[in-house]
Amino acid sequence: MALLSDRAGKTSRVVVLPASLEDPSKSPPGMYRLGLLIACGSILAFFVALVFAFYWRSRTPPFWAPVTLPQTLWLSTAIILASSGTFEAARRAYRRGQHPAAARLLVVTACLGAAFLASQLSAWLNLVHRGYYLAQNPYSSFFYMFTGLHAAHLIGGLIALFIVVLGRPRRETVDTVAFYWHFLGVLWVALFVILLIS
């Protein structure tokens, strides 16, 4: 049994590796990407189900009362898009072997991720101050679910990011965490648009 390297397509010859890779403690090439696809697929399916429930409930008028979204959510969106940009720059720098520059960009990305969470917390406090709580009405319940669950997944991304910053990651690891971060950025934009147009 053999595994095809993910770098085989970028070389003049196909590289075939033994399944054991001569070191059973190391993951075979492509395992992180497979794990990423499974994780992102599961997260996406979960949020799609929530969005369908949100849409169905919004078409049932009793007790459905959309609220004016806090302006901080625009800032949150700008921050997460900026963090995606810095992460992509870090990923490209790492691929070029510029590890110190990549590490600095990853730290900037982590700071932007923390700023995004702080901005989300500010939005929640704004809603609470205006009297909108989790059980206030179905719209506010969905708002807290969307933003809270997304924030929980972003915290997971931050943990993975710190592991990359503090460790000696392989290129595939950096790529995997970067793609997960981009996925969360796209997911947030989609959720924000859904909340805006409801």
Summary of the structure (lengths in Angstrom):
residues: 198
radius of gyration: 20.2
end to end distance: 52.3
largest distance: 64.8
contacts: 544
relative contact order: 0.14
helix: 72%
strand: 3%
